[in-house]
Amino acid sequence: MKIRFYLVAISLLLALCLVLPVYANAFRMMEGDVLQYEYERVGSTGGGQTGNVTFTVTSLNQTMVTLQVNGTSGPEEGPLHIKYDGGIPVYADLLEALVYLPSECLARSLQGKLDWIMHLEFGTLATVANETSQTQSFTVAAGSFKTINLTLSLVGWEYGTLDLIYSVDSGILVYESWVPSPYGDMIVQELTSLTYPFSAKRTLLDIALPTATLVLPAGTAIDGTRRALHKLRLRKHRASMRNEQSQNSPQKTSFYMSLTGALLILASVLLPWSQLMESQVYLPSSLPVLLGASSLFSISTFTFVMTSLLAHATAILVWLGIVLEIYAKRKPVLQLVIVASALVGFASALVLVQAGWSLSWGSLIVIAGGVLVLVSAFAGWDKRNITRLKRS
C-alpha cells in the first residue's frame, strides 16, 4: 500500500512538471531560437520608418553565438558573431547586435562589475567612454521582465547614448535605444516574440529537482491521511494506543521537532535565497521558477546552481529521514540521514556567503530547519541510549 501511494505521488508530480513547461513563459537562449524585434527609426529632420528584424541562432556554444539576421526592409544581413571567454563577451561584430549575455556576465553586471564592456571588441565605429547599469521591471511586446539596463556613452565616429536592456532571467536583449548626439537617426528596438525549435524548453534538471524534492513529502502526506482515516475506524483501540504513545513520549517529541525542521527545509526551496538591490533571487530549477517563468528573478551561475543542488538534496535527505522514522524504525540510519541533511543545508547557505551574496528567506529558513533536525537527532539519540542502558 505504501509503495502504491508513493508511485501515485511520483506520477502526479512528473505529469505536472512535464505539462507546465509547455505553458511557462521562461525565455532561454538555445540553438534554433528565432528572436523577432520590432524597430522604429526616427530621423533628425522628421519622418520615420518602422519594421521587423529577426535573429536566428544558427549555432551556440560556450565560446561563440552565430546569428543569421533578416530584416523586412532589405536582404539578409549576416551572419553575425559574438565571442565569449568564460561566459564574458569579448567580441561582437556589432555592438548593437549583442543580443545575449550568459549568466556569468549577468552576475558580474548585476554586482556592478562592468569592466568587461571596456574590454569588449566590436565592429561599431565608436568607443565606449562610460557605462552605468540599473535593474528595473520592464515591459515589451514579448512580456514583462526583471531586467538590467546597460547605458553606454559612445564616442568616436559614431557618438551618442546606447541603452541595452537584458532580461536577467535569460540574458536575452529585450529592448535597445540609440540616441545620437547631436544629430542623426534615433533608433529603438523591442523584442516581440521568441520562437523555440521543436524541443523541450526545460532541462532534465529543471524537472528532476522539484519532482524528487516533493515526492517524499507528498507521498508521506497521502499515506498519513490514509492512516489517520483508518485510525478513526478503530476507536475501540484508542485506550491501548494512548498507553503506547505515552510510553514513547520522548521519541514523539523528537519526531515532531524533526518534522517541523523538515517542513521548514521544504519551504526554504520555495522561497528566495538571496537579494540584489530590491530584487529577491530564487534558486534556479526550483518549483517557483518553474511556475513563475520570467516573472521571477533567478540567476543560473555556478554558485546558484550549486546552492540549488545542495538545497534540494537537503530537502530530499531530511524527508527520507522522516520516512525512515515513520515506517522503517531504523534508528542509526535515521540519525545518520538527519545529521547529513542538516550539514548539507548549512553547506548550501555557506556557498552563497562565500561567494559574497546576502542571505534571504530561503537560506535563513534552511539554517533554522537544519538546527531543529540536528537537535532532534541528538536528543533522540541520547534518550534511546538511556533506554537501552536501563534495559541492560
Secondary structure, 3 states (H helix, E strand, C coil): CHHHHHHHHHHHHHHHHHHHHHHCCCCCCCCCCEEEEEEEEECCCCCEEEEEEEEEEEEECCCEEEEEEEECCCCCEEEEEEEEECCEEEEECCHHHCCECCHHHHHHHHCCCCHHHHCCEECCCCEEEEEEEEEEEEEECCEEEEEEEEEEEEECCCCEEEEEEEECCCCEEEEEEEEECCCCCEEEEEEEEEECCCCCCCCHHHHHHHHHHHHHHHHHHHHHHHHHHHHHCCHHHHHHHHHHHHHCHHHHHHHHHHHHHHHHHHHHCCCCCEEECCEEEECCCCHHHHHHHHHCCECCCHHHHHHHHHHHHHHHHHHHHHHHHHHHCCHHHHHHHHHHHHHHHHHHHHHHHHCCCCCCHHHHHHHHHHHHHHHHHHHHHHHHHHHHHHHC
